[in-house]
Amino acid sequence: MQITDAQRDAITQRTEERASLLSCHACRNDAAIRRDGGPPEDLVIRPPFFRDIDRIIHSRAFSRYIDKTQVFYLLDNEHITHRAIHIQLVAKIGRTIGRALSLNEDLIEAIALGHDIGHPPYGHFGEKCLSELCEFHHTGRFCHNVQSIQFLDTIEDTNLTLQVLDGILCHDGEVHNARLTPDPITDWDGLSRKREIMQQKKDQTPGTVEGCVVRIADTIAYLGRDLQDAIEIGCLDRSLPGLPEECRTMFSLRGDHRRYNASIIDTVCRDVIACSFDNGEVRFSPEVSDCVQALKQYNYANIYENEVLHAQDPLIKNLYGVLFERFLGDVEEERTDSLIFKDLIRAEWVSPAYLEKASPAEQVRDYIAGMTDKYFESVARELLIPKRHFRNHDQ
C-alpha cells in the first residue's frame, strides 16, 4: 500500500510544524550537504540526517561495535560497557540535551552512533599501539576519530552528509572544554582541512551546535559509567576514596553507589541545558565544569592508569607489531590467501576507489583498526599458534 497524497500532505504539515519549533541555532534538514548526487532527498519520510542514521547502522563498521572495548579489555563480564553500549548512551544523552534546546535530534543521533566506529581493538591502549606502528611506516598518527570517517566515508563510501561527518571527526570527549562554540564549515574542503589538523592531534570544534552537544554528551556518558564499571569489577572501592569533596557534593556521590552514574548524568545534563539555552553554544557552568574536570582526573588516576588493568599490555603491543608486519608482507607480496585479502581487500563492500589509492601500510592500518577484540585474538591464534594434526597430515 502506498502513502496517499492526503496522508503525505498531513505528514508534511506536521513535519513543518515540528521544524518551526527548532531553535534558530539548530541545523535544519534542508541545510544538509551531501557529496554525491542521486535522486532528490525525501525531506518528509526520511530526511537527510535520519537517512544517515540508517546508513551508519547498516554499515559493516557499525556491526563491529559489538565486541570493541570501552575501557576494560580481556575481561569476560557482560555487565560492563562496550562500545556498542557507550554510543547508545551518548545518543540518548545527546538527544536529551538536544530536545531541551530545540536542536535537530536526528543529526545528534547520527553523529553519536558513528563517533567511535574508528576505535581499534583494546580501546585507547590499542590506539596508542597502532599509532606507533603507523608513524613508523609513515602513514601518520592514528586517531580513532579520523579513522571513523575513514571507515564511513572512504572505505565503505556511505555518502553521509557533511554535517554528520564533521561531528564525528570533531568529537573528543577526553579534551575538557568548558564552552564549545561551533566552527562552521560549508564545503568538503573545510572537512579535509579539519581532518588534516586532527591528524596532527590538534583539536577542532564541530561545525554545528548538534556536534558540540555530542562532544559534551560523550564526556557525560563515560564519566559515571566508567566509575560504575570499575566498582563492578572490583578495581575501585564504592566509597570512591580520594574523590574531592566538591565533586562528591556536586554529583551527590554518597550512599547507594548504584545511583552514582544516574546522578552524574542528571546533574550535568541539567547544567548544560540551563547554560546553553538559546545562545548558540554548549557549555557548563564554572562550578560543574571544575567538577567534571576533577572527576576526569580522578578516573584517570584510579581507573584508566590502574596497573591491574594494564598487566597484559606488553603482550598486546607485541601482537599488534607482529600482525602489522605479517599483513604488510602479505599485501606487498600479494599473498592472496591471507585474511587481509578475504576480509578487506577483496570484500565486496569495500570501495574500489579506496583500494586504488590506499598504500599497503594504510590497508593494514585500516584492517587492524576494523578488528574486534575477539577477531584480533582469533587472528593471532591462527597465525602464531602451531596447528596440531590428527593421525596424519592429509587435512
C-alpha positions, 0 to 999 in steps of 0.5 A: 500500500502506498502513502496517499497524497492526503496522508503525505500532505498531513505528514508534511504539515506536521513535519513543518510544524515540528521544524518551526519549533527548532531553535534558530541555532539548530541545523535544519534538514534542508541545510544538509550537504551531501557529496554525491548526487542521486535522486532528490532527498525525501525531506518528509519520510526520511530526511537527510540526517535520519537517512544517515542514521540508517546508513551508519547502522547498516554499515559493516563498521557499525556491526563491529561495535559489538565486541570493541572495548570501552575501557576494560579489555580481556575481561569476560563480564557482560555487565560492563560497557562496550562500545556498542553500549557507550554510543547508545548512551551518548545518543540518548544523552545527546538527544536529551540535551538536544530536545531541551534546546530545540536542536535537530535530534536526528543529526545528534543521533547520527553523529553519536552512533558513528563517533567511535566506529574508528576505535581499534581493538583494546580501546585507547591502549590499542590506539596508542599501539597502532599509532606507533606502528603507523608513524613508523611506516609513515602513514601518520598518527592514528586517531580513532576519530579520523579513522571513523570517517575513514571507515564511513566515508572512504572505505565503505563510501556511505555518502553521509552528509557533511554535517554528520561527518564533521561531528564525528571527526570533531568529537573528543570527549577526553579534551575538557572544554568548558564552552564549545562554540561551533566552527562552521564549515560549508564545503568538503574542503573545510572537512579535509582541512579539519581532518588534516589538523586532527591528524596532527592531534590538534583539536577542532570544534564541530561545525554545528551546535548538534556536534558540540552537544555530542562532544559534551554528551560523550564526556557525560556518558563515560564519566559515571559509567566508567566509575560504575564499571570499575566498582563492578569489577572490583578495581575501585572501592564504592566509597570512591576514596580520594574523590574531592569533596566538591565533586562528591557534593556536586554529583551527590556521590554518597550512599547507594553507589548504584545511583552514582552514574544516574546522578552524574548524568542528571546533574550535568545534563541539567547544567548544560541545558540551563547554560546553553539555552538559546545562545548558540553554544554548549557549555557548563557552568564554572562550578560543574565544569571544575567538577567534571574536570576533577572527576576526569582526573580522578578516573584517570588516576584510579581507573584508566592508569590502574596497573591491574588493568594494564598487566597484559599490555606488553603482550598486546603491543607485541601482537599488534607489531607482529600482525602489522608486519605479517599483513604488510608482507602479505599485501606487498607480496600479494599473498592472496590467501591471507585474511587481509585479502578475504576480509578487506581487500577483496570484500565486496563492500569495500570501495574500489576507489579506496583500494586504488589509492590506499598504500599497503601500510594504510590497508593494514592500518585500516584492517587492524583498526576494523578488528574486534577484540575477539577477531584480533585474538582469533587472528593471532591464534591462527597465525602464531599458534602451531596447528596440531594434526590428527593421525596424519597430515592429509587435512 
